[in-house]
Amino acid sequence: MMNLIKLVPYTLAGLWSRELLLTALVLSPVAYLGVYLGYRLQHHLDEKTFLLTCRWLLAFSGVALLIKALA
């Protein structure tokens, strides 16, 4: 819903391009696949394991971003 609300100001600001819309169209199935797999994974793991996995992934991505910023 939030992304639909963004359509109006983005359109008025001229932030859309044909290339951007094509990229979004191509990547949409990948995004839906990620949501589906995440949903399935969340329901197959117990809450403690799921939260621990999420924390490790967030920590890893945070460290990677820090290294990238400092390099």
Backbone bond lengths (Angstrom), bond angles and torsions (degrees), N, CA, C in turn:
res aa  C-N    CA-C-N  psi(-1)  N-CA   C-N-CA  omega(-1)  CA-C   N-CA-C  phi
1 M - - - 1.455 - - 1.531 110.43 -
2 M 1.334 116.08 -41.10 1.456 119.57 -177.73 1.531 111.22 -62.72
3 N 1.326 116.73 -38.87 1.458 119.52 179.67 1.526 111.90 -66.46
4 L 1.322 117.59 -32.27 1.465 120.08 176.05 1.518 111.16 -65.51
5 I 1.326 116.43 -36.40 1.462 120.87 178.85 1.528 110.63 -66.07
6 K 1.329 117.16 -32.35 1.462 121.63 -179.28 1.526 113.00 -70.89
7 L 1.316 117.60 -17.61 1.459 120.28 -177.48 1.526 112.89 -58.21
8 V 1.318 117.23 -42.55 1.464 120.66 -175.89 1.531 111.66 -64.80
9 P 1.337 119.68 -55.66 1.470 117.30 -179.03 1.526 113.49 -65.49
10 Y 1.322 118.26 -35.23 1.465 120.65 178.22 1.525 110.40 -64.25
11 T 1.327 116.56 -40.41 1.458 120.50 178.99 1.532 110.42 -66.98
12 L 1.324 116.88 -43.94 1.464 120.68 179.42 1.528 111.75 -64.26
13 A 1.327 117.26 -31.83 1.463 121.04 -179.82 1.530 112.08 -84.18
14 G 1.322 116.97 -4.99 1.459 120.46 178.60 1.518 113.73 72.34
15 L 1.333 116.82 30.81 1.461 120.73 -177.03 1.525 114.05 -86.98
16 W 1.307 117.67 -0.56 1.465 120.61 -179.70 1.518 109.49 -93.46
17 S 1.314 115.02 142.22 1.461 120.60 171.59 1.523 107.47 -136.94
18 R 1.304 115.76 162.78 1.458 119.84 179.63 1.531 110.67 -61.97
19 E 1.325 115.89 -41.26 1.469 121.17 179.63 1.527 111.45 -62.35
20 L 1.329 116.62 -42.12 1.459 120.93 179.63 1.525 111.18 -64.31
21 L 1.318 116.88 -44.45 1.466 120.40 179.48 1.520 111.67 -65.61
22 L 1.334 117.51 -37.70 1.456 120.91 177.52 1.528 110.74 -65.76
23 T 1.321 117.04 -42.33 1.464 120.98 177.49 1.519 110.67 -61.72
24 A 1.322 117.33 -43.93 1.469 121.09 178.30 1.522 110.93 -62.06
25 L 1.308 116.90 -40.45 1.456 121.40 179.22 1.532 111.17 -64.44
26 V 1.315 116.91 -42.30 1.463 121.57 -179.36 1.529 110.88 -68.29
27 L 1.326 117.09 -37.89 1.470 120.50 -176.08 1.527 113.96 -84.88
28 S 1.310 118.65 -12.32 1.467 121.20 -179.07 1.528 113.49 -56.77
29 P 1.336 119.66 -45.92 1.476 118.32 178.41 1.534 112.62 -61.16
30 V 1.323 116.97 -35.15 1.463 120.21 178.84 1.524 110.10 -65.99
31 A 1.329 116.85 -39.95 1.462 120.75 178.34 1.523 111.24 -64.01
32 Y 1.328 116.59 -44.22 1.466 119.91 178.85 1.525 111.50 -65.28
33 L 1.333 117.37 -36.57 1.460 121.08 176.28 1.524 110.36 -63.08
34 G 1.317 117.15 -42.08 1.460 121.07 177.80 1.517 112.64 -62.20
35 V 1.322 116.59 -41.34 1.469 120.62 177.72 1.526 110.18 -64.29
36 Y 1.322 116.31 -44.68 1.465 120.98 -179.93 1.533 111.15 -62.09
37 L 1.331 116.55 -47.41 1.465 119.68 -179.57 1.531 111.50 -65.02
38 G 1.322 116.98 -38.85 1.461 120.54 177.19 1.523 112.08 -63.43
39 Y 1.313 115.99 -40.44 1.464 120.95 177.91 1.526 110.31 -62.26
40 R 1.337 115.48 -46.74 1.476 120.20 -179.74 1.526 111.02 -63.78
41 L 1.331 116.31 -43.81 1.458 120.64 -179.66 1.523 111.04 -62.81
42 Q 1.312 116.75 -42.55 1.465 120.91 -178.47 1.521 111.32 -61.94
43 H 1.310 117.62 -35.63 1.459 120.28 -177.88 1.526 113.37 -84.13
44 H 1.334 117.60 -10.20 1.462 120.33 177.40 1.519 112.78 -98.40
45 L 1.318 117.68 -13.83 1.465 121.54 178.57 1.523 109.23 -105.20
46 D 1.320 115.21 149.16 1.459 116.35 173.39 1.529 108.55 -73.44
47 E 1.317 116.46 160.94 1.464 121.74 -172.28 1.528 112.22 -59.00
48 K 1.318 117.38 -41.74 1.465 120.76 -177.56 1.531 110.98 -62.36
49 T 1.318 116.95 -45.25 1.464 121.23 179.71 1.518 110.99 -65.74
50 F 1.316 116.66 -41.70 1.461 121.14 179.90 1.525 110.89 -62.17
51 L 1.327 117.27 -47.05 1.464 120.74 -179.37 1.529 111.44 -65.66
52 L 1.323 116.93 -39.41 1.465 120.10 178.40 1.531 110.44 -63.66
53 T 1.321 117.03 -42.10 1.462 121.26 177.91 1.529 110.59 -62.52
54 C 1.317 116.61 -43.90 1.471 120.49 178.78 1.522 111.38 -61.84
55 R 1.302 116.61 -42.23 1.480 120.20 179.57 1.518 111.62 -63.44
56 W 1.329 117.45 -42.50 1.461 120.87 178.87 1.528 110.81 -65.02
57 L 1.316 116.62 -42.00 1.465 119.31 178.60 1.532 111.38 -64.59
58 L 1.331 117.19 -39.28 1.461 120.28 177.28 1.529 111.35 -66.62
59 A 1.319 116.54 -41.21 1.469 120.42 178.42 1.523 110.09 -62.96
60 F 1.323 116.89 -45.63 1.457 121.09 -179.96 1.524 111.35 -61.29
61 S 1.329 116.76 -45.62 1.462 119.35 -179.67 1.532 111.23 -67.19
62 G 1.327 117.36 -34.72 1.461 120.64 176.89 1.515 112.18 -64.17
63 V 1.330 116.60 -44.11 1.464 120.92 177.73 1.527 110.02 -64.12
64 A 1.334 117.25 -41.71 1.464 120.69 178.80 1.528 110.71 -61.74
65 L 1.318 117.62 -40.15 1.458 120.89 178.56 1.532 111.65 -67.31
66 L 1.316 116.91 -38.69 1.471 120.32 177.10 1.518 111.04 -63.88
67 I 1.316 116.46 -44.28 1.468 119.92 178.85 1.524 110.43 -62.48
68 K 1.326 116.51 -42.47 1.466 120.37 178.85 1.531 111.63 -63.40
69 A 1.338 115.97 -39.28 1.464 120.01 -178.84 1.537 111.60 -69.20
70 L 1.307 116.73 -32.95 1.461 120.79 -177.15 1.531 113.09 -87.48
71 A 1.312 116.33 -13.71 1.479 119.49 -177.37 1.517 112.18 -80.88
